[in-house]
Structure formats: C-alpha cells, structure tokens
C-alpha cells in the first residue's frame, strides 16, 4: 500500500515521506493547528493501520524546554 502526503497548510513542505513546517514562536499556553491531507491508497486491508505522529522541537533560544515529555503525540 502506498501512502503519501498530498497537501499541507501553513507552509508545510513535503520531502522524503515527511512534512515539516517552518519554525515559529509559541508562548506558553498557546496552540497552533496545522492541516495535512494524505492519500492512503485504494482498498486498504481492514487490518491496515495508518500512523499519524506529530513531534515538535525546541530551539532552546528561550531556555530549556520545561516539559520535554509533551513534544510528541
């Protein structure tokens, strides 16, 4: 089964099966939403699992990440 990203919002760029968004500032307590459309392929088996993983990194410019355990979901 072939899976690939078709489009991404807010400047998301596709490369090598991954979509990455440009860096941005986010104050404590704020959130930001991004969109991604992916094609899974025709008639996947009923046991097919498609994983959607999001991860963030902190550039450290404002000190250490106060809670690195919440950087992936």
PLY file of the C-alpha trace (Angstrom):
ply
format ascii 1.0
element vertex 73
property float x
property float y
property float z
element edge 72
property int vertex1
property int vertex2
end_header
0.00 0.00 0.00
1.37 3.39 -0.97
0.86 6.36 1.35
1.91 9.90 0.64
1.13 13.45 1.65
-0.94 15.30 -0.91
-1.06 18.75 0.67
-0.24 20.67 3.85
-1.42 24.02 5.23
0.53 26.97 6.63
3.70 26.46 4.60
4.18 22.74 5.28
6.75 21.27 2.89
6.82 17.63 1.74
10.12 15.76 1.44
11.04 12.07 1.68
7.71 10.98 3.15
7.72 13.67 5.83
6.01 17.04 6.08
7.78 19.80 8.00
6.61 23.30 8.84
8.81 26.38 9.27
9.82 27.43 12.77
7.52 29.79 14.67
7.19 31.29 18.14
4.58 29.98 20.54
4.06 31.43 24.00
3.26 29.19 26.99
-0.37 28.05 26.88
-0.80 28.87 23.18
-1.55 26.32 20.48
-1.40 26.20 16.71
-3.21 23.95 14.27
-1.82 22.58 11.00
-3.53 20.60 8.27
-2.34 17.62 6.28
-4.11 15.63 3.56
-2.65 12.20 2.79
-3.58 9.53 0.27
-3.70 6.02 1.72
-4.37 4.09 -1.47
-7.28 2.18 -2.90
-8.96 -0.52 -0.81
-6.55 -0.92 2.10
-6.97 -4.15 4.06
-9.25 -3.84 7.08
-6.30 -4.58 9.35
-4.21 -1.73 7.89
-3.03 0.77 10.49
-2.03 4.26 9.40
0.07 6.12 11.97
-0.09 9.88 12.32
2.71 11.17 14.52
3.41 14.79 15.36
6.60 15.97 17.03
8.00 19.36 17.97
11.45 20.56 18.85
12.59 23.48 20.96
15.49 25.55 19.65
16.46 26.49 23.22
16.60 30.21 22.46
14.28 30.93 25.42
15.92 28.49 27.83
15.44 24.76 28.23
12.16 23.06 27.39
10.23 22.99 30.69
8.40 19.75 29.76
10.10 17.70 27.01
7.69 14.81 27.68
4.92 16.61 25.75
6.78 17.08 22.47
5.34 14.13 20.59
1.82 12.87 20.12
0 1
1 2
2 3
3 4
4 5
5 6
6 7
7 8
8 9
9 10
10 11
11 12
12 13
13 14
14 15
15 16
16 17
17 18
18 19
19 20
20 21
21 22
22 23
23 24
24 25
25 26
26 27
27 28
28 29
29 30
30 31
31 32
32 33
33 34
34 35
35 36
36 37
37 38
38 39
39 40
40 41
41 42
42 43
43 44
44 45
45 46
46 47
47 48
48 49
49 50
50 51
51 52
52 53
53 54
54 55
55 56
56 57
57 58
58 59
59 60
60 61
61 62
62 63
63 64
64 65
65 66
66 67
67 68
68 69
69 70
70 71
71 72
